[in-house]
């Protein structure tokens, strides 16, 4: 199945006498800007759909370097769409929210306090473990964590992989069929979409784990100065 069914749904057809290039930073716009102001960059993919001038490659790489990209890897417009939309719906946001909430709810159902459930599910992940994974890799984390964490992670990771892989595959197929793009374009075109979206976002913000997070984040040592 071609991702043409996804990325051409905007009905935007560029003229034939221009370069058509893409730089896609691997992070939010806020992260790109914050890193740039701090004098550091963020990785990005780049693609050339149309090279009219013969200088498209120079231009796309200059654009990547201009926004502070530290490493640029080549892709295609189609591959960028399929990987990006899958990532957003799975590990980067959708699956992350789902996993956080699932563990938080299980802990709460078994009598753990909101503070304990939040700290064991989210705070430790974001403030301690994920930064180490970012710096050194999950292999390093496995080799340098406690014996109990090491054994548990090695035993349970394959179970989560087996459970999640079919869901991620389902999501990927929905992306390359164009279903996800059609849904986004269709919903964003509804006149009352903003009202409906605000209700959805408010429902997430009102979840107990994020209410607990708003109460607990100010208690971090760096926030008590």
C-alpha positions as CSV (number, residue, x, y, z in Angstrom):
1,X,0.0,0.0,0.0
2,X,1.4,3.4,-0.9
3,X,1.5,6.3,1.5
4,X,0.5,8.4,-1.4
5,X,-3.0,7.8,-0.1
6,X,-2.0,9.7,3.1
7,X,0.2,12.5,2.1
8,X,-1.7,13.8,-1.0
9,X,-5.0,14.3,0.8
10,X,-4.3,18.0,1.3
11,X,-4.8,18.6,-2.4
12,X,-1.8,20.9,-2.4
13,X,0.0,20.6,-5.7
14,X,3.3,22.5,-5.9
15,X,4.2,24.2,-9.2
16,X,6.7,22.3,-11.3
17,X,9.2,25.2,-11.3
18,X,10.2,25.2,-7.6
19,X,12.2,22.9,-5.3
20,X,10.0,20.9,-3.0
21,X,11.9,20.0,0.2
22,X,11.2,18.9,3.7
23,X,13.0,19.3,7.0
24,X,11.2,17.5,9.9
25,X,12.8,18.0,13.4
26,X,12.3,15.0,15.7
27,X,10.6,17.0,18.4
28,X,8.0,19.7,19.1
29,X,8.4,23.2,17.8
30,X,8.8,24.3,21.4
31,X,11.7,21.9,21.8
32,X,13.3,23.0,18.6
33,X,13.1,26.7,19.6
34,X,14.3,26.0,23.2
35,X,17.3,24.0,22.1
36,X,18.2,26.6,19.5
37,X,18.2,29.4,22.1
38,X,20.4,27.2,24.3
39,X,22.9,26.7,21.5
40,X,22.1,23.1,20.8
41,X,20.1,21.3,18.2
42,X,17.7,18.4,17.6
43,X,17.9,15.7,15.0
44,X,15.8,16.0,11.9
45,X,14.9,14.0,8.8
46,X,15.0,15.7,5.4
47,X,13.5,14.8,2.0
48,X,13.6,16.1,-1.6
49,X,10.4,15.6,-3.5
50,X,11.3,17.9,-6.5
51,X,14.7,19.3,-7.4
52,X,13.9,21.9,-10.0
53,X,17.0,24.1,-9.5
54,X,19.5,21.3,-9.0
55,X,20.3,22.8,-5.7
56,X,17.5,21.3,-3.6
57,X,19.9,19.1,-1.6
58,X,22.1,22.1,-0.6
59,X,19.0,24.1,0.3
60,X,17.4,21.4,2.4
61,X,20.6,20.7,4.3
62,X,21.2,24.4,4.9
63,X,17.7,24.7,6.3
64,X,18.3,21.8,8.6
65,X,21.6,23.3,9.9
66,X,19.9,26.7,10.1
67,X,17.4,25.6,12.7
68,X,20.1,23.9,14.7
69,X,19.9,20.3,13.6
70,X,22.7,18.2,14.9
71,X,22.1,15.2,12.7
72,X,20.0,15.0,9.6
73,X,19.0,11.7,8.0
74,X,17.4,11.3,4.6
75,X,14.0,10.0,4.0
76,X,11.1,10.5,1.6
77,X,7.9,12.6,2.0
78,X,6.0,9.3,2.1
79,X,8.2,7.6,4.7
80,X,8.2,10.7,6.9
81,X,4.4,10.8,7.0
82,X,4.1,7.1,7.8
83,X,6.7,7.1,10.5
84,X,5.7,10.4,12.1
85,X,2.0,9.8,12.3
86,X,2.7,6.3,13.7
87,X,5.1,7.7,16.3
88,X,2.7,10.4,17.5
89,X,-0.1,7.9,17.9
90,X,2.1,5.3,19.6
91,X,5.3,5.6,21.7
92,X,5.6,9.4,21.5
93,X,2.2,10.4,22.8
94,X,-0.9,8.1,22.5
95,X,0.7,4.9,23.8
96,X,2.6,6.8,26.5
97,X,-0.5,8.4,27.8
98,X,-2.3,5.0,27.7
99,X,0.5,3.2,29.5
100,X,0.8,5.9,32.2
101,X,-2.9,5.8,32.9
102,X,-3.1,2.0,32.9
103,X,-0.4,1.7,35.5
104,X,-1.6,4.6,37.6
105,X,-5.2,3.2,37.6
106,X,-4.0,-0.3,38.6
107,X,-2.0,1.1,41.5
108,X,-4.9,3.3,42.7
109,X,-7.3,0.4,42.4
110,X,-5.0,-1.6,44.8
111,X,-4.9,1.1,47.5
112,X,-1.9,3.2,46.6
113,X,-2.2,6.9,47.2
114,X,-2.3,9.4,44.3
115,X,1.2,10.6,45.3
116,X,2.6,7.1,45.3
117,X,0.9,6.1,42.1
118,X,2.1,9.3,40.3
119,X,5.7,9.1,41.5
120,X,6.0,5.4,40.7
121,X,4.4,5.8,37.3
122,X,5.4,9.2,35.9
123,X,7.8,11.2,38.2
124,X,10.5,8.6,38.4
125,X,10.2,7.9,34.7
126,X,10.4,11.5,33.5
127,X,12.9,12.8,36.0
128,X,15.2,9.9,36.6
129,X,15.0,7.0,34.1
130,X,14.1,8.6,30.8
131,X,16.9,11.1,31.0
132,X,19.4,8.3,31.6
133,X,18.0,6.3,28.6
134,X,18.3,9.5,26.5
135,X,21.9,9.9,27.5
136,X,23.1,6.3,27.5
137,X,20.5,4.0,25.9
138,X,18.2,1.3,27.4
139,X,21.0,-1.3,27.2
140,X,23.1,0.9,29.6
141,X,20.0,1.3,31.8
142,X,19.5,-2.5,32.0
143,X,23.2,-3.0,32.8
144,X,23.3,-0.4,35.6
145,X,20.0,-0.5,37.4
146,X,19.1,-2.5,40.6
147,X,18.9,-6.3,40.4
148,X,15.2,-6.3,41.0
149,X,14.5,-3.7,38.3
150,X,16.9,-5.5,35.9
151,X,15.3,-8.9,36.4
152,X,11.8,-7.5,36.2
153,X,12.4,-5.5,33.1
154,X,14.1,-8.4,31.3
155,X,11.2,-10.7,32.1
156,X,8.3,-8.4,31.3
157,X,9.6,-6.4,28.3
158,X,8.9,-9.3,25.9
159,X,5.3,-9.6,27.2
160,X,4.7,-5.9,26.6
161,X,6.3,-6.2,23.1
162,X,4.0,-9.1,22.2
163,X,1.0,-7.2,23.5
164,X,1.8,-3.9,21.9
165,X,3.2,-4.9,18.5
166,X,-0.2,-5.8,17.0
167,X,-1.7,-2.5,18.1
168,X,1.2,-0.6,16.6
169,X,0.9,-2.6,13.4
170,X,-2.9,-1.8,13.3
171,X,-2.0,1.9,13.8
172,X,0.6,1.8,11.0
173,X,-1.8,0.2,8.6
174,X,-4.4,2.9,9.4
175,X,-1.8,5.5,8.6
176,X,-0.7,4.1,5.3
177,X,-4.3,3.6,4.2
178,X,-4.8,7.3,4.7
179,X,-7.4,6.7,7.5
180,X,-5.5,8.8,10.0
181,X,-5.0,11.7,7.7
182,X,-8.6,11.6,6.5
183,X,-9.8,11.7,10.2
184,X,-7.6,14.6,11.1
185,X,-8.5,16.6,8.1
186,X,-12.2,15.8,8.4
187,X,-12.5,16.6,12.1
188,X,-10.4,19.8,11.9
189,X,-12.7,21.0,9.1
190,X,-15.8,20.8,11.3
191,X,-17.0,24.3,12.4
192,X,-17.4,23.2,16.1
193,X,-14.2,21.2,16.2
194,X,-12.4,23.6,18.6
195,X,-15.2,23.3,21.1
196,X,-15.1,19.5,20.9
197,X,-11.4,19.4,21.1
198,X,-11.3,21.6,24.2
199,X,-13.7,19.2,25.9
200,X,-11.4,16.3,25.1
201,X,-8.3,18.1,26.3
202,X,-10.1,19.1,29.5
203,X,-11.0,15.5,30.2
204,X,-7.4,14.6,30.0
205,X,-6.3,17.5,32.2
206,X,-9.0,16.4,34.8
207,X,-7.7,12.9,35.0
208,X,-6.5,12.3,38.6
209,X,-3.0,11.4,37.7
210,X,-2.4,14.8,36.0
211,X,-4.2,16.6,38.8
212,X,-1.8,14.9,41.2
213,X,1.1,15.9,38.9
214,X,0.2,19.5,39.0
215,X,0.2,19.3,42.8
216,X,3.4,17.4,43.1
217,X,5.6,19.1,40.5
218,X,6.1,22.2,42.6
219,X,7.5,20.0,45.3
220,X,10.5,19.1,43.2
221,X,13.7,20.4,44.9
222,X,14.5,22.7,41.9
223,X,11.1,24.3,42.3
224,X,11.5,25.1,46.0
225,X,14.0,28.0,45.8
